[in-house]
Amino acid sequence: MFMSISTTGSAEDPATDLGFLLHKHPDKVQRFTTSHGEAHVFYPEAGDEVCTAALLLDVDPIALVRKGRGDGRGRGGSPDFALAQYVNDRPYAASSLLAVALRTVFRSAMKGDCPARPELPGRARPLRIELPAVPANGAGGVGGGGGPALVVRLFEPLGWRVEATAVPLDESFPEWGESRYVRIALSSGTVRLADALQQLYVLLPVLDGVKHYWVAPDEVDKLLAAGQGWLAAHPERALITRRYLARRWSLTRAAMERLELARLAEADDREVEEIDNAVDDRSEEEVRDEPEPRQPSLAEQRRTAILAALRETGAARVADLGCGQGELIGELLKDARFTGILGVDVSARALRSAGRRLGLERMPERQAARVTLAQGALTYTDARLKGFDAAVLCEVIEHLDLPRLPALEYAVFGAARPRAVVVTTPNAEYNVRWESLPAGAVRHADHRFEWSRAEFRAWAGKVAAAYGYTVELRPVGPEDEEVGAPTQLALFTATTAPTATATPTTPTTTPAPDPTATPEGGEPR
């Protein structure tokens, strides 16, 4: 099993810097013991203009059998025939065995560590990577063939120039056709060596479609760590995730949820933790064991006011945008007039929690059919939001940075355009009545702003005029003569075509519905 990595340079920027990056001296031949054979690193050429490092993995097929890994299927099952454990391509074709050897031999290079020359890991270099034999099995699905086409699908989106040539079954008998093996050469303009190694670590097992070891839950963390910065945006991320995790559906689902969250966070230039905040970290037992309040909480009063506004509009199909853990959805389900309910949130954790709290799995089929939970971000247009009678933004807008608010306005009022929209948000003037709230502080650590009544009125009027709605403002909660009510509600009703055509900051459509998941998380509904 063989792989070479080459780079070019000059007298001022010698190609032999590759030795510093790999932590392997060009003048030495080094040997490393792995769990499945001996790995050798050497340099076929090492000069200022061209430097090539080679990794040769000498796999011991007998050792693989003794460790229960000989069938090459990522499990300890029986082989298809008696000699399959010994007569196979494991010693010759680049696969998960080579990926593990990469991580073992070039661990520091993959991390981007280079104490001797700390400036080198962050510098992109021209690279050429060659692998003479890589199994490229069919990927399944539409256009899911293997061979050179699969190599192109995986590497070209990452910026590589791909030369992939199918290896014939027998060069002497071309009529026999092509084998499942591909000869690969990858060339880059410039790329960081650490990034290239991380991509190979993930994509070599993906090409093969099998692993030589059992795939445990910690493989999800390995995949996301190696795929940081490139996997979430890869057009084939679903295929990569599924095949890397050996088609273990529970692990694939968990990885895809985390990748989607990372993609949405990157698009909004925020940390994942900032947008995955819709779940109360207290246990459900703690929440359930809290004594019932003597009077309705502000969250309950908000839901009551929202339901009253929705009933006034005559809405039957309602989208709860930023549904959190599904408190409002639970109230909507109690009223038979709401025949279709969509809950959307950016947090997969919140959606799973909503599914549990609502008891969707135990709910009668006819009742459960009224509800759909979907993951997405409200700052992007989403075809799934069209066609609803009403949409609700309950304690959501204040979680957005103000520059992102126009994108939400367009996605909801412009692109989705329901007949009615209900928006609630804190009244900043009322904060002085909270004894436990320091002066000038906001009510929730994730709130980017909190508006006074005048500011909310100005925003609501601007949106209504821009998108062809009328708007009515209402107080929610006990109303104070001086500072008003703690929550302010705006009921928008569509009247005419929009008079303005704003566009989202990043005009992207969110992915197709995921029944396991839901946009922006807010406070309890």
N, C-alpha and C positions, 0 to 999 in steps of 0.2 A: 504494500500500500504506500503510495508515493505522492508527495506534493512539493512544489517549489514556489518560492516567493522571490521575485526579482524587483530591483529598483535601479534607477539611473541617477547620475549625479555629475559632479565636476570637481575640479581641484579645490574650489572654494566651498563646495557643498558635497563632500565625497559620498558615494553610494554606500561605502562601508559603514556609514552611520547605522545601517540596518542591523549590524551586530550589536550596537548599543541598545537599540529598540527591542531586539529579541533576547538580550542578555546572553548571547552565545557568541564567542569569539570566532572570527572568520578563519583563524589559523588552526583551530582545533576541530577534531571529530569527537562529539560527545554522545554518550549512551545513557539512556534513562530506562528504568524498569517501570513498566505499567502493569496493571492487573491482568492484561491479556497479551503481553508480549514485550519485546524490546523496541524502544524508539531511538533512532539515531538522527542526529542533526549534524550536517556538514555543509560546506560551501563549495559547489562546483566551480564558481568563479567569484573573485573578490578584488575589485579594483575601484578606483575613484569614479570611473564612468559607469560601470555596471557591477552589481553585486547580486548574487543569487544564493539564497539559503534553501536547503532541502530538508524535508522531514521524511524519513523512511521508517515505516512501522512494520516490524516483523511479527505478525500475529501467530500465536501458538494455538492452533485449532484444538489440540488435545486439552490445553488448559481451559479453553472455553467450555468444552464438554464437561470437564470436572467441576466447573463452577455453575453448571446448569444453564449455560448461555449459548449452547451450540446450535440451536435451531434458528437463530437470527430473527426471531419474531417478537422479541421483547418480552417473552414469557417462558416459563419452564415447561411448555407442552411437548408432546411427542413429535418427532420429525415425521415428514411425509414418507420417508423410506429409511431403511436401517442405516445406510451409510451417509445420510444427509448431514449428520452432525460432524462428519469428518470431511466429506467431499462437498465443499461449498465455496462461495466467492469471498468469504470473510477476510482471508489474508491478502486479497488483491484489490478489491473494489472499495473506494473511499465511502465510508458510511459513518454510523454513530461511533464506531470504534476509533476512527480517525478524529472525530470531533472530540471525544474524550481525551485522546492523546494530545490534541491541540491545547486543551485546557490544562493538562498536566505539565506539558513541556514549556508552553509559552504563557503561563499564568500571569506573570508580571506584565508581559507585553499586552495581554488582553485587558488588563486593568489600566494600562497607560502609565505604568510606573517606570521611571528611569532615573534613579538617584544620581548616577554618574553624569548624565546630560539631561537635566530636568526640562530643558527647552524643547527637546526633540519630540516627545509624545504628542504634543499639541499641534505639531507641524504636519500638514498634509504632504504626501510624497506621491510621485508616479509609481504605481505598482502593477505588476503582472503576476498573476497566480495561475499555475497550471496543474491540472489533475488528469492523468492519463486514462483513468477508468473510474467512472462514477455511475452507480445504478440510478436510473431516472425512471421510476415506475409510474404508471398512469395515476393521475390525481383524482379520477372520478368526477362525476358531474358533467355539466355542459362544457364542451371544449376541454375536458379533463385528461387528455392524453399525456403520455410521458415523453421521454426522449428529449431531443434538443429544444423543442417548443416549451417544455416545462422549465428547463434551465433558463431560457430567456424570460419567461413570466416571472421567475423568482429574482433574477439578478439585475435585469435591465432597469426596473423602477428605482434601484438603488444607485444608478449612475454608472454601472459597469458597461463596458463594451464587451459583448459576449461572443465568443467563438465556440460553438458547441457542435461536435461532429459525432454522429452515431457510429459506433464500432460494429462492423459486420460480424455475423455469426462465424463466418470463415471466409477470409479473403480469397481463398482458392475457389470458393463456390458462392459467388455473389448472388446467385439465384435463391440461396437460402434466406436471404433478407438480412435485416439488421437485428442486433442483439438489444438487450435493454440497457446496455452500457453506453456512456457518452464520454468523449474526450473533451475536456473543458479548458479554455484559456480565458481568463478575465483580465481586462486591462482597464486602468482608470486614468483620468486626467491627473487628479491628485486626490488622495484620500488618506485619512489617518490610519496607521497600521492597526491600532486597537479596534477601530470600527470594522475594518476588513476581517479581522480574526473573529470578532463577535458574530458577524454575519455568516461566516463559514461555519462556526460552531452550531448555529441554529439551522442553517439551510442544508448542510450535508445529510443529516438524518431525515430532513423533509423530502429531499430528492429520493432517498432510498424508500421512505415510507414505513420503515420498521426500525426498531431499536434492539440492541443486543442485551438490554437489561430491563428490569421491571420499572415501569413508569409510576413513580410515587407522587403524592401531592406536592412535594417540594420542587418537582420539575416545573410547576407553574412559576415559582419565584425565579428559577434559573432562566426560563424563557423570557420573562419580563425584564430581568436584569440585562441579559445579553441583547434583547431587542430594544433597549431604551434609546429613544431618539430616532428610530427608523421603523420599527414594526407597526406601531399604531397607525401610521400613515400609509403603510404598504397596501396596494390594491388587492393583494392576495393574502391579507392577514388572517382571514378565516381558514383558508386552506393550510397556511403555514402552522397556525395554532393547532388545528385538528391533527395534522400528520406528526408534528413534533411531539404531541402528547399521546401518540399511538392510538388516536381515536377514542380515548377515554372521555366520554361525553360530559361527565360531571366536571372534570378538570378543564376541558375545552370551554365549557360554558363560563366557569369562573374566570378563566384567562381572558375571554372575549369581553366580559363585563369590565374588567380592569383596564383592558386596552381601550375600550370605547370611552371610559372615564378619562383616561390619559389624553386621548385625542381631543375630547371636548375641553379639557383644562388647557391644553396647549393652544387650541384655537382662541380661547379667551385670555391667554397669557396669564393664567392663574395656576396656583398649586392645586393638586388633586384634593388635598384636605379642605381647601377653601370652598369647593363646590360640592363635596361629598359630606355635607353637614346637616342633612335633613333628618338624621336618626338620633333620637334621644338615647344616649349611651347608657342610661339606667336600664337594668333588667326589666323585662315585662312584669316580673313578680313585684318589683319595687313600685312600678307604676300602678299595677293593679291593687296593691295593698294600701295605697294612699287613701286617706279618708275622703269621702265625697264632700265637696264644698257645700256650704249652707245655701249659697246662691250661685247662679250660673257664672262660670269663669268668663273672662273676656274672650277666650278662644271659642267657647260655646256661644256667646252672644254674637260673635262674628259669623259663625256658621248659620245661626238663626237668621241674621240679617241677609246673608247671601242667599239662603233658601227662599226667603220672602221675595227678594228681588227676582230670582229665577222664575218663581211661580207667576209673578206679575207679567213676565215676558211671554209666558206660555211655552217655554222651551221644553222639548222632549229629549233632545240629544245634547249632552253637556260635556265639555272638555275641562277638566281640572288641571290647569297648567302650573306645574310646581306642586304636585299633589302630596309630597312628603310621605308620611306613613298612612295616608288614606283616610284621615278622620272625616273630611268632608264627603268623600266617596261613600263612606258608611252611612252618612245621613241621607245622601241622595238615593241610596238603595232602599231606604225605608219608604220612599214615596214612589208609587207605581207609575206616576206620570212621567218619570225620567226613565225612558226606555233604553237609552244608549249612553254609557258613561265611559269616557276615556280619561285615564289618569296618566300624566306625563311627569317624569322627573329625571334629572341628570344622574341621580344617585341610584345605582343598582341595589345598594344596601337598603335604601328607603323603600324601593319597590318590593324587595323580598319581605321586608317588615310589613308593608301594606298588605301583601298577599296573605301573610300569616294572620294579621289582625282582622282582616275581613273574612277569613276562613274560606277563601275561594275554593280550596280543594274539597272542603266538606259541604259546600253550598250546593243546593239543587241545580241541576244542569241549566234549567231555564233561567234561574236567577243569575247564575254565574255568567251566562251568555250576555248579560247586559253590561258587563264590565270588561275593559281592556286596559292593561297596564303596559306602558311603552317607555323606553329610555330615549331621551333626546334633550337638546338644549334650545331654549326659547329665543336665543339670539340668531337662530338660523331658520330659514323658511322650511316648512315641513308639510308635505302633501297630506300627511295623516290628519292634520288639524283642520282641513277644509270640510265643509258640509255640516258643521255643527250649528245648532240653534243658538247656543250660548257658550262662552268661555269664561273661566274664573281665574283670576290672578290674586290669590289670597296670601297676603304678606310675602310677596315675591319681589316686586320691583326694587325694593330697598336693598336687596342683596346684590344688585348689579352695580358695577361702576357706572357713573353717569355717562361717560362717552359710549357705553354699550347700550344705553337705553333706547336710542333711535332704532337700533337693529331689532330689539324686541318689539317696538311699536310697529315697525313694518311687518315683521313676521306674523304678528297677531292681528292687527287692525287692517293691514294692507294685503298680505298674502292669504292668510286663513279667512279673514273677514266673516266672522259669525254675525248673526243678526243682533246679538247683544253681548256685551262684555262687562263683567263685574270685577272691579279692582278694589282691594282694600290695602291700606298702608298705615303705619303709625302716625299719629298727630304729634309732632315734635313739641308743640306748645304744652301738651298735657304732661310732659316728662317731669315738670317741676312738682307735680302732685305725687310722684313716686318717692317716698321717703328713703328707700334703699338705693335709689339711682343717683350717683354723684352728678353734680352740676355739670352740664355740657356733655355728658356721656349719652351714648345711644343705648337702646334697650337690648340689643343682641350684638355680640362681638363681631358678627359677620355683616352687620348693616353698614352699607357704604354711605348712606345718607338717611336722614329722616326729615320730612317736610312739614312746614307749618301749614295751616289751612289755606292761606293765601297762595303758597307755593304749589300745593296740590291742585287748587282750583285753576291756577294759571296753566299747569301742565295738562290737566284734563281738558281744558278748553282748547288748547293748542292741538292736541291729538284729535279731538272731536272735529275741529274745523278742517284739519288736514285730510282726514280719512272718511268724511261724510257721516258723522254720527252726531246725535245730540247727547248731552250728558246731564245727569242729575246727581248732586252731591248729598250724602246723608251721613249723620253721625252714628257711631256704633259704641254702645257702652254708656255708662253714666255721664251725663253732660254737665260740665262745669260752666258757670256763667262767664268766667273770665277766660278760660283756656280751651273750652270746648270739650269734646268727647275724646277718649283715649285712641280710638280708631276712626279713620275716615274712609267712607265707601263712595265709589263713583259707579253709577250705572250708565253705561253707554248703549245707545240704541241706534242702529243703522238707519239712515234716511236716504242718502243720495250716494252717487259714486264719489270716490275720494277726489279731493281737489289738489292733492299733492302726491307725488310718487317718490317717496323716500326709498332708498335701497339699503339692504343690510350691510353692515361693515364688511362681512365676508359672505358673499352670496352663495352659500352652500346649502344643499338639501341634506337633511339628516338621514341616517340609514333607514332601511325598511323596518317595520315593527318587529320588536322582540318580545314575545309573549311572556318571557321570564323577567323582564325588567320594567322604568319611566323617566322633565326638565328642571328647572332651577329649584333647589330646595329652599323652603322658607321656614317660618316658625310653625308650631302646631296649629292646625286649622280649627 
